[in-house]
Amino acid sequence: MNVIPSAIPDVVFIEPRVFPDSRGSFRTTFRVDEYAAAGLEHEFKQDNVSVSRRGVLRGLHFQKPNGQAKLVYTLRGSVFDVAVDVRPSSPTFGRAVWTTLSDENCRLALIPPGFAHGFYVETEEAVVAYKCSELYTPSAERTIRWDDPALGIPWPGSDPIVSDRDAGAPFLRDVPREFLP
């Protein structure tokens, strides 16, 4: 596997080895020993799968308490994937990084606790899978506005489909500090 650092040192992108043949392809998305050898040690406790149609934007979500590391990848389709540092004590607080995750590039994003995460679906449909290091806790769920101008995220599309919760989320500057990691 190839580990690619992002502009924020704590977020990395991973390109697994892919073995194509006449039947299709095979890839391993997670092996605890390979990740540990690369210094990427997280104990994952929950797997999730999201199915969304073109134009759907999910995010930006995080948990406090019970912050989650996430290992995110697509099983089908393509998404514009974003991580935002929401740790007030971090030198990269309020900065975002992004990449395209697709079934063609097979790339994964490893996002540590303390980051908000979201994605925009670029294909007719996208199936996104992600491992989480902590269990989902509804009372700990936090959201920041996907279109916060201070974040400078160049979301594709002009009129994304968002949930009511995501549409009404506060800008990062308006999130009470006690809700941030």
Secondary structure, DSSP 8 states (H G I E B T S, - for coil): -EEEE-SSTT-EEEE--EEEETTEEEE----HHHHHHTT------EEEEEEEETTBEEEEEEESSS---EEEEEEESEEEEEEEE--TTSTTTT-EEEEEEETTT--EEEE-TTEEEEEEE-SSEEEEEEEESS---GGGEEE--TT-GGG----SSSS-B--HHHHT---GGGS-GGG--
